[in-house]
Amino acid sequence: MAGYVLRRIIATIPVLLVVSLVVFALIRLSPGDPARLIAGMEAEEWQVDAIRESLGLNRPLPVQLGIWLKDILRGDLGVSIVSKHDVLDLILQWVTPTVTLAVLTVLFSLIMALPLGVIAAWRSNTWIDRTIMVFASFGFSIPVFWLGFMLIWLFAIQLDLFPAAGYIAPTEDFLGFFHRMALPIFATGIIFMALITRMTRATVLEILREDYVRTARAKGLAENSVLIRHALRNAALPIITVVGLGFAGLLGGLVVTEQVFAIPGLGRLLVNSIVARDFPVIQGMVLIIAMVYVLMNLLIDITYAFLDPRIRY
Amino acid sequence: MSQLKWLLFATVLAMAFVLACGSADVDTPVPATATSPPAAAAATVAPAATTAAPAPTTAAPVPAESGATVASMMAGEDKFGGTLRVVSQGSIKSLDRDFSGAYVSAAASLHLHEPLFMYDSDFISQPQMVEDWSISADNLTYTFTIREGRMFHDGAAVTTEDIIPSLERYMIRHPAGEMLKNFSEEDPAVRLEAVDDRTFELRLKEPYGLVVQHFGLLRYGPLIWPARIAVLDPFQDVGKENLIGSGPFTLDKWEVGNRVIYVRNEDYIPRTEPGSNFAGAQIPYLDQLVILEIPSEETKMAGLKTGEWDVVDGPSLDFYQEMIEHPDFDVALDKPGKLSNIGIAHQTAPMDNLKIRQAIQAALNSEAIMASLGDPALWLLCPAIFHCGSTWESHAGQELYNQNDPDKAKRLLEEAGYNGEPITLINPTDYATITPTGHVIKAQLEAVGITVDMPAMDWSSAVSRFSVRPEPNNPYSRDYHMNTSWMGFYGYQDPVLLGIVGGVGNNPYQNDVMKDLRMQFARAIDPAEQKRLVDEINRTAWETVMWIPHGQFFNILPYSKKVKGFPASPPQIKGMPAYTNVWIEN
């Protein structure tokens, strides 16, 4: 196992290198001049050139790439050309809201989706199953931004039960943090919940047809014991895959939720940086997200080995 | 195992590449040298001789009495207290207004500093940090004395040792400062000299009538920094740790991308005259001023309604009617507003043909264009290129404005020999106060037979497109023909500030008559002469189709009725929202 983990970690290096090269090329070749955006429309050409030179943007692209890669090897993601803040500091500052929102979204989704998926499979082809699947389809189809605005309109403006937007750190106000996160968690969780519900139903339904489940029932085991100890446990592997990859995706994919609810997370940081053509921040964030995806894959594979004794690396 | 070998080889190869190319480091900020811009050609023109006494273009200097600090004013005054939460127009990427040209940076950092002069409600530049000033009889020497007791937020006194490098920074970084430098003595030690800790002299080599008026500019006037910060490279952000001013608010916290928190500077000494916009007494009644970043327009308004925040700066104009009818809110209008217009790439064929430009000018229905922005209460038609409702409003040449004459346009196109070649109109897809105008303009031009190509792109891409030079050796070349935009008004506009008049910055509009008129304006001291020149510039702009203005629209500032102190009735914003002299009524 240790050797396998080491091989996988080493394998991330060329993956990250390729990701770095691709993102560097894409953003440098796409239209956008950060120097002009910083200087403003009324600035003269020589002022824009001066800004470009001070930011190192007039250097040849291979040199810029080399400098950036060298800095990465030292653990330095560079400095934002717009705000002059250290890129890693920016990411660390903005990562907490996104991670907390992603974790809470996943937890909320699992708590709701697993029982629903198991029940749907257990009562397949009944009205219970159809109702749950309609709900799941609906949840999967709703645009997050629409749902977010509807939740704000209903629960914040009309009923005055929740704040409309904003973020407070849990260390600053623990209850206030949950109060503010309730609507964003629900808005994003509905979609994730729908996905897990469908995945759970499909997997459990397949397992319930297995011989060992028939044997368990024949032995006289209680139905809930059959469902939870046998069916759900064996359905864990594909569900974990979806949850793991979904969590990684949420880290960069919560941008719409963060925009609607004004949460200062990684998604907003990425969007703002793209609009401003803040190259170091964009490059650093894409690299971090790629790293998270790769490590999440590794974590999933390691989890497989713990859950299924038959899997050995 | 062989796989591992390949992986290691790839890694070593990558590191070799990095070492080969990554040899240079980005320069760290260094004190700016006096890197001069290309000298304005007009600077070599002999100065206009004048023996007339200087006719001040600003109100007479008001001697400031030594006033009380804010701390001593607080006792027994109910207005002090509370936190005002303001939603910014956009994302605040910098609080260094010298570095960033963005409105949101200027608006968010306005109260951090106390400039030498600031605009009153009539957009006249009034002394703020300055106590007294005078001009020599020959109009070549300005003497300024600052008020006593000026202190930076770090406790250091503001002296001429800070002011002089701050003004040198202004002369490098801003177009108005650049023009001032062109009129000033060449030797830095001569052009700005300290008389004592509070008094300094500005020496010109020829008369320049805009010194004081430009010192009060809300977005592009000089900021007074501590000397160690003023000497840093003005083309780099000074950095969060150097955001030190001497204004009525100090920076408490900046959570980048989330909020900026200012607290009252209780050591600040306001002027004693009544407050008028940014001039006179600027009293920080608020304990805290919090500027929030909320990306979504709908969320901005939702939070205002639920009381999460108190003011929203510049939301979509679509919300105006709803907010004006709401019993709990007022809406201040930013007047005289922004000038919606079409920019033209004059040296890109066929836009280099005057008749083609005149045809486009004749085809346009400005009223329909402005109506695309929303409620008629939020815009007005105006032929003045320096804004209606401002110091230099001129209607000269207005017969060429809003012609809405398709027949004339078709005739001009025929005379010009237009053969249907596509005209590229750059119109961003994500700018609420620009995007609608492009669609109306396209339809109007197509109705007279002009083929219009309007590629879809966001604002950032559009700005970058403006910098593209298809002919590397021709700074006036462009790969588009027209673009939709607006010209902001932050208290003042004149031919010197409006660079296109002089064709500065490699602007495709290069008109020698206009360049000469601009320099004449810069040298003029007599207001009547300045007015005459503005009229001539306005007319020439219309006749040569410098650009095509449509009208002015007003940004809106909805706010809770518990917020008191915004000027005028109905409430207005004059250039930028000011949060001094504003308080919260419990």
Interface residues (C-beta under 8 A of the other chain):
Chain A: R7 I10 A11 I13 P14 L17 P31 G32 D33 R36 L37 I38 A39 G40 M41 E42 A43 E44 E45 W46 Q47 V48 A50 I51 E53 S54 L55 G56 R59 P62 V63 L65 G66 I67 W68 L69 K70 D71 L73 V79 V82 S83 K84 H85 L90 Q93 W94 F149 I152 W153 A156 I157 D160 P163 A164 A165 G166 Y167 E258 Q259 V260 F261 A262 P264 R268 L269 V271 N272 V275 A276 R277 D278
Chain B: Q3 L4 L7 L8 A10 T11 A14 M15 F17 V18 L19 A20 C21 G22 S23 A24 D25 V26 D27 P29 T35 P37 P38 S91 K93 S94 F99 S100 G101 A102 R173 P175 E178 D233 F235 Q236 D237 G239 K240 E255 V256 G257 N258 L292 E293 I294 P295 S296 E298 T299 A302 G303 K305 T306 E308 M457 D458 W459 S460 S461 V463 S464 R465 F466 S467 P475 S485 G499 V504 G505 N506
